[in-house]
Amino acid sequence: MSGSALPLRHRRVVLLAGLLAAPLLLAAPPATARDVLGLYDGWGAVKQAGGDPVCYAIAEPGRTTSSAKGALRRDPASLAVARYPGRQISAQVQATLGFAADPARDLTLAVDGRRWTLLPHGPNAYAASAQDDAAIVAALRRGATAQVTATSTRGTRVTDSYALKGLGAALDAAAAACGK
């Protein structure tokens, strides 16, 4: 590895930050700049500048299991917690699934065994309420692992597992960049 090169896992987090910013900005104007604030184990902290800035902590799954026979084909998956200061949102949990979820099937986020139902929106899923967002973020900060489990519209059951080490530091960096 050269002196300025990032390790592969960190390069992938930076790439994910670029690829996955659009779903986090459903109602925001086009971005003019994106800054990687820091990399904390498997988590990245990112600030998206523009009309209404947004900051978020984001990671890709460390492990994926599925009911698919053979290789699982889908877009990149991630788990993120976004802060929208202009909209008074301090923590919105988003799971990017990489596929459209079957709305008739359970879609859950579990943190060390505690479960929440997420609501599908295209290839993404969100907590049902601001209260759930707050409870999930508190559990994520204390937890060791998180799992997002969903079933695709084709019937494939997928579970993405995320190590939570580094998430607290990424959330703190995002909070500092977008105001506490």
N, C-alpha and C positions, 0 to 999 in steps of 0.2 A: 504494500500500500504506500502510495506517495505521501509526502508530508502534508498536503492539503486535502487529500481525498477523504471522504466520509466513509465509514464502514457501511457495508451493504444494507444492513437493517436501517441505518439512519438515512441513507439515500432513498430507500423505499418509503420512509415516513415523509420525507420532503416531497417525493413524487405524489404520494397520496394526498398531501395537503393541496397540491395543485389540481389533481383530478377530482377531488371530492368537495371542493369549495362551492361549486354551483348548487348542489342540493341544499347546502346550509343557507343559501342566500335566496330562497324562493321569492321573497318580496322585496329584495334589495336591488338597487340599480347596478349596472355593470361595474365590476371592480376596476380600479385603476392601479392598484399595487397590492402585493401580498408579501408579507415579511414572515419568515420563520424566526420566531422569537427564541426558540431553544429546542433541544432534543433531550428527552429525559427517559432513559432506558428505551422502551418501545413506544413512547408517547411523544408527539410533537406539539408545540404551542405555536399558533399561527395568528397573525393579525391581517385581516383583509380591510384595506383602506378604501375609501370612496365616499359617497354621499353619507351613508350611515355605516360606520365601521362595525365590524364583527370580529370577535376574537374567539378562538376555540382550541381545545385540546383534542387530539385525534390519534387513533392507532389502527393498525390493521390486525386482523385476528392472528394469534400465534399458532392456532390449530383449528382445523375445520373437519367435521365429520358429516357424512351425508348418507342418505339411503340410495343414492344414485349407483347404478351398476356402471362401473368404469369411472373415468375422470369426470369431475364436476365442472361444467362449463357455465360461467357466469361472469359478470363484470366484477371489479374490485369491491371488496366489503370493508367496512370500517365501523368503528364506534367513536362518537364525538360528543363533546359537551360544548355548546356554543353560548356566547354572551353577546347580546345585542343591546348596547347601552342606550341607543336612540329609541328603542321600543320598550325600555324598562324591563328587559328579560335578562336575568343574571345567570341562568343556567337552563338550557334546553337540551335534552338528551336526544340524540339522533343515531339510529343504527342504519347504515347503508347496507342493504342486503346483497346487492348485485343481481337481483332478479325481482320480478313482481311477485308479491306474496299472495297466497290464496286468502281472501278476506273472510272466508267461512271457517278457517282453521286458526287455532291458537298461535299467537305470535308473542313470545315472552322474552324478557330480560331477567336473568337470575344473577344475583351477586351472593356468592357464598351460601347458596341455598334459598335465599329470600327471592320471591318472584313478583314481577309486575307484568301486566298485560300491556303490550305496545299496540298502537294503531297504525295499520299500513297506509302508506300513501305512495303509490307507484313502487319504485325500488327502495324506498326508505320507510322507516317506522319511527314513531314518536311516542312519548309518554302521553297518557290520557289527560293529564292536567298539570298545572304548575306545581301543585302539591306533590304529585308523583315525581315530577322532575327533581324537586328538592329532596325527597326521600331517596331517590335513586342516587343522586350525586353524593349525599351523605354516606350511603352504603358503599358506593364506589371508592370514596376516599378511605374508608376503613377496611375494605375488602382486599382479598388476594386475587380472586378471579371473577370474571363476569362471563356469562354465556348468553348469546342471542340465539333463539331457536325459532325457526319459521318453516313453513311449507310453501313451496312454489306453486304457481297455478298449474304446473305439470305434475304435481303430487310428490315432488322430491322434498324430503325433510332434511333440513340443514341446521347444524349447530356450529356457530363460530365462538371460539373461546379466546378471551383476552386476559393477559396478565395485567394486573393493575399497578404494579410497581412503576413509579415515575408519574402516574396520573396526577397525584396531588401537586407535584412541582409544576407540571404542565398547566394545570388549572390556575395555580397561583400566578404563573407568568402571564397567562391570558387575562386574568383579573387585573393585574398591574398595568397591562398595556391598554386595556379598555376601561379602566377606572373601576374601583371597587364599588 
